[in-house]
Amino acid sequence: MDKNRNLARSQLGVCPQFDACDTLTVKQQLMFYARVRGVANPTHNTDELIRAFGLETFRDRLAQKVSQLPALPCPLLKL
């Protein structure tokens, strides 16, 4: 694992036992997943996903309070 740390990280996923992301805004939650997944430019990619999904008005709201928040943006961060 020490020799191939980047390879190991690319094969790992995140499965929290509780949803700490409930305390994050939409933007913060997307930034978190972008960083965990090793996205090269997380700020740019997150902003583009927010724009593409029409989430600009929800950017600074708590993600748990946005029932319209689609589940699709997070998986797209790695594309």
C-alpha positions as CSV (number, residue, x, y, z in Angstrom):
1,M,0.0,0.0,0.0
2,D,2.8,2.4,0.8
3,K,4.4,1.9,-2.7
4,N,1.1,2.4,-4.7
5,R,-0.8,4.8,-2.5
6,N,-2.4,6.7,-5.5
7,L,-3.5,3.4,-7.0
8,A,-5.0,2.2,-3.7
9,R,-6.9,5.5,-3.3
10,S,-8.3,5.2,-6.8
11,Q,-9.8,1.9,-5.8
12,L,-11.3,2.9,-2.5
13,G,-14.8,4.2,-1.8
14,V,-16.5,6.0,1.0
15,C,-19.3,4.4,3.0
16,P,-19.9,6.4,6.2
17,Q,-21.8,4.8,9.1
18,F,-23.6,8.1,9.6
19,D,-24.2,11.0,7.3
20,A,-21.9,13.8,8.5
21,C,-22.7,15.5,5.2
22,D,-26.1,16.5,6.7
23,T,-24.3,19.5,8.2
24,L,-22.8,20.6,4.9
25,T,-24.2,22.9,2.2
26,V,-24.8,21.7,-1.3
27,K,-21.5,23.3,-2.4
28,Q,-19.5,21.9,0.6
29,Q,-20.9,18.4,0.1
30,L,-19.9,18.3,-3.6
31,M,-16.5,19.8,-2.7
32,F,-16.0,17.0,-0.1
33,Y,-16.8,14.2,-2.6
34,A,-14.6,15.9,-5.3
35,R,-11.6,16.0,-2.9
36,V,-12.2,12.4,-1.7
37,R,-12.3,11.2,-5.3
38,G,-9.2,13.1,-6.2
39,V,-10.8,15.5,-8.7
40,A,-8.0,17.7,-10.1
41,N,-9.8,21.0,-9.9
42,P,-12.6,20.5,-7.4
43,T,-13.8,24.1,-7.3
44,H,-14.2,24.3,-11.0
45,N,-15.9,20.9,-11.4
46,T,-18.2,21.5,-8.4
47,D,-19.3,24.9,-9.8
48,E,-19.9,23.4,-13.2
49,L,-22.1,20.6,-11.7
50,I,-24.1,23.1,-9.7
51,R,-24.6,25.2,-12.9
52,A,-25.4,22.1,-15.1
53,F,-28.0,20.8,-12.6
54,G,-29.5,24.3,-12.0
55,L,-28.6,24.3,-8.3
56,E,-27.4,27.8,-8.1
57,T,-30.2,28.9,-5.7
58,F,-29.4,25.9,-3.4
59,R,-25.6,26.3,-3.4
60,D,-25.4,27.7,0.2
61,R,-28.3,25.7,1.7
62,L,-27.9,22.7,3.8
63,A,-28.0,19.7,1.5
64,Q,-30.3,17.7,3.8
65,K,-32.9,20.5,3.5
66,V,-33.0,20.5,-0.3
67,S,-35.4,17.8,-1.2
68,Q,-35.0,18.7,-4.9
69,L,-31.3,17.8,-4.7
70,P,-30.6,15.1,-7.3
71,A,-28.3,12.3,-6.3
72,L,-26.6,12.4,-9.6
73,P,-23.9,15.2,-9.2
74,C,-21.7,13.3,-6.8
75,P,-21.0,10.3,-9.1
76,L,-20.3,12.6,-12.0
77,L,-17.4,14.3,-10.1
78,K,-15.0,11.6,-11.2
79,L,-15.9,11.8,-14.9
